[in-house]
Amino acid sequence: MAGPRMTMSVLKVVAALLADPTADRYGLQLMQDTGLPSGTLYPILVRLERAGWVESRWEDIDPAAEGRPSRRYYRLTADGAIEARREVALMQQQMSRVTGPVGHAREA
């Protein structure tokens, strides 16, 4: 499965989803967890879904009875969780090469 291009924004989204990989999360929760605006978050979720990393479903409620619109929930797929963990670990490994073991930039 071809994964999405890993930007810092994509990494924030997959890290937020990995915090509880089996939980259904809706957009506002993910915006709060990542600090990303909706115009950045939702295109990332679409790309992750197209890549097979995320699945989504609409909440089955009566919006009039609930007093709010239905929410669309997102969750990592089993393969998506594996790939997301791999990508986060790879980024952490790359960052540790740059910053060193204690988080200080290495001298040239």
N, C-alpha and C positions, 0 to 999 in steps of 0.2 A: 504494500500500500504506500503510495507516495504521500509523504507528509507535507504540511504547509511549511513555508519559509519561516524560520524561527527568528522573530524579532523580539525585542524586550516586551512589547505589548502582548504578543502571543504567549511568551513565557509566563507573564503575569496571569493570563487567563488559564493556562493549563495548570499552573501552580495552585491557583484558587480552586480549580476543579479537583485537583489531586488531594487537597486538604481533607476531602471526604468523597472519594471516587464513586461511591454508590448512591450518593445523595442527589436528588433532583434540585437544581438551582435555577432560579429565574433571573432575568436580566438585571433588575435593580439590586439584588443581592450581589451579583457579580460585579456590577459597577462600584458598589461600596467596597467590596473586597479588593478590587484591583486599582481603584482610583481612575479608571478609564471612563471617558464619556461614551454615551450610547452610540455615537457616530463612529467610534473606534471599535467598541466591543462587539456590536452585532455583525459587522462584516467579518470579524475574526471567528465568531461562532459559526457563521455560514461556511467559511473556509474549512474549519475543523469538522463540520458535519459532512461536507463534500468529500473530505479526506477519509471519512469513516472513523474519526477519533471521537466524535460526539454524536449523540442521538438526541432528538427533541420530541416533545409531545405537548399538545395543548391541554390545559387543565379542563376538566369536565365539571363546569359549574354553571349555574344560572346567573349571569352578570347582574340582572335586575335584583335578584334575591340577595346576592352578595354585596351589591352596591359598588362594584368595581369590575373592570374588564377581566376576561380570562387571562391567565398567565401562560406563557410558553416556558416549559421547563427543559433544562439541558442537563445531560449526564454523560460522563465519559463511557465509551464502549470498553469492553475488556481489552481489545487490541489498542484502543486509544490510550488507555491507562498505561499499558506497557510502553508504548511509544513515547508518551508524555514523560514518564519517569526516566526513560533513556535520554531524552532531550534535556531535561532539567539536570540530570547528572552530568551530561556532557558539558553543559554550560558552566556548572559549578567547577568541573575539572579545568576548563579553559580559564576561568576566572582565577583559580588558585595558582595557575602558572604565572599569571600577570601580577597578582598581589602577594604571592608567597603564602606560607602557612599561617601567618598571624594577621593577615589582612592589610599589611603595609606594602606599598608599591616597592617593587624591587629596584635597586639602583642599577644603572647601565654601566 
